Structure formats: C-alpha cells, structure tokens
C-alpha cells in the first residue's frame, strides 16, 4: 500500500532538532489522515511559519491536535497491517521526523521501511514531465499529501507507457 505524506515542521539549524507541526497522509486507497502536534510551542515559530503554516492549522480544541505519542499511535493504526510504501516530495526531513515519532529509525513499527521514496526522483527519472497543478492552500500537509498521490498516479501512467 502506498502512503503519500507531507509534514510541516520547524527547522532551526544544526544545533536544534526538527520539530513536527503537522502531518498529512493520503493513502492509495483513498483514506486520509491529518494531525497537528499539540506539543509544538507556536511561540518558537519563525516569521515564515507564522505567515505560511500556522494560519492553516485547526483551531484550538480540534481533535486533530494530538501529542507526538498520540500521533505515532494514530499513524500506526491508520497504516494498520499494511506494509507501507512511503512517498514524499523533497522528503529527506519528512522521513527523519517520521522516524523520530517512534524514537529513531530502528524504532519504526515492524515492516515499515527505513526510507521514503521521493516523487522528485521519480519525476526526474521519467524526464521531468509536467505534474498536475497544485490547487490546495500552500503548506497544508493534507492538501499536499493528496497532490502527491495525484502526481504519483500521473507519473505512474507515464512510466507504464514507456
């Protein structure tokens, strides 16, 4: 089962860990998951995050707000017994943060791969064809996960025709 995901996060340089803000997942079978990190201290957000990411988060009290441990459990439940094939876009940091939900890479649930496949690499491999336009709100993790699923489907059709 393919799972297309996007994370919004705080990056403050080499001396600080990456901090999860929100997670969006669009499964190949049409299921979707959106969660926001209740432990993220919005006071630490950069001006860029305040302008582009924070306005799109759910209001306080929304059930999407969960602790990191609750996000890890919900994601594991969402994936279920499937062996996930993770797909992201420029996903190196996303994969690190995904692993950190479970401690480190060795703490991933059984059967989960220790890597994320990257849409940009597939696109380049196929000759950089145009992708479907992104119509969602920028930096909305779930909207971007949906778009990744659409892009993968378009690229897969090109791959099959070659």
NORLINJO-V952998 format. One record per pair of residues at least 4 apart in sequence whose C-alpha atoms are under 7 Angstrom apart, sorted by the first residue. I is the first residue (numbers start at 0). J is the second residue. Records with the same first field share a line. If there is no record, write none. Layout:
I=J ; J
This chain:
0=27 ; 81 ; 82 ; 83 ; 84
1=26 ; 27 ; 83 ; 84 ; 85
2=24 ; 25 ; 26 ; 27 ; 83 ; 84 ; 85 ; 86
3=24 ; 25 ; 26 ; 85 ; 86 ; 87 ; 144 ; 147 ; 148
4=23 ; 24 ; 25 ; 86 ; 87 ; 144
5=22 ; 23 ; 24 ; 87 ; 93 ; 140 ; 141 ; 143 ; 144
6=21 ; 22 ; 23 ; 93 ; 140
7=19 ; 20 ; 21 ; 22 ; 138 ; 140
8=17 ; 18 ; 19 ; 20 ; 21
9=17 ; 18 ; 19 ; 44
10=17 ; 18
11=15
17=96
19=36 ; 96
20=35 ; 36 ; 39
21=34 ; 35 ; 36 ; 140
22=33 ; 34 ; 35 ; 140
23=32 ; 33 ; 34 ; 140 ; 141 ; 144
24=31 ; 32 ; 33 ; 141 ; 144
25=29 ; 30 ; 31 ; 32 ; 144 ; 145 ; 148
26=30 ; 31
33=63 ; 141
34=63 ; 64 ; 65 ; 70
35=63 ; 64 ; 65
36=64 ; 65 ; 66 ; 67
37=64 ; 65 ; 66
38=66
44=48 ; 49
45=49
46=50
47=51
48=52 ; 53
49=53
50=54
51=138
52=138
55=139
57=61
65=69 ; 70
66=70
67=71 ; 100
68=72
69=73
70=74
71=75 ; 100 ; 101
72=76
73=77
74=78
75=79
78=83
82=110 ; 111
83=111
85=115 ; 116
86=115 ; 116 ; 117 ; 118
87=115 ; 116 ; 117 ; 118 ; 147
88=117 ; 118 ; 119
89=117 ; 119
90=94 ; 115 ; 117
91=95
92=96
93=97
94=98 ; 114 ; 115
95=99
96=100
98=102 ; 103 ; 104 ; 107
99=103
101=106 ; 107
102=106
104=113
107=111
117=121
118=122 ; 151
119=123
120=124
121=125
122=126 ; 127 ; 128 ; 154
123=127
125=158
130=150
131=150
133=146
135=142
136=142
139=143
140=144
141=145
142=146
143=147
144=148
145=149
146=150
147=151
148=152
149=153
150=154
151=155
152=156
153=157
154=158
155=159
156=160
157=161
